[in-house]
């Protein structure tokens, strides 16, 4: 074939590689079971507040509370006291695997409140 060049095969191959790379790039496809994998959320304790004070999570997600304040705090479920952390010193953390929605507070400083909503 006159005028045909094997260079065109190279261009087509390169375009195919680029297309496949873009198609398989993270976030471009639904991830099947990965979408249901538990996520980890962090609640920072500082300035005598839980930040964020309100979280929306899925059942089975994990919430980690980290004390960045100058004093000791804890995290206690408000309604039935069904769970509570030990006192968290400065720089210490505690985590909770969330099973249901809850309002929580610091039993040492009851003005500190937060909530977790399971959707």
Buried (B, 14 or more C-beta within 10 A) or exposed (E): EEEEEEEEEEEEEEEEEEEEEEEEEEEEEEEEEEEEEEEEBBBBBEEEBBEEEEBEBEEEBBBEBBBEBEBBBBBBBBEEEEBBBEBBEEEBBBBBEBEEBBEBBBBEBEEBBBBBEBE
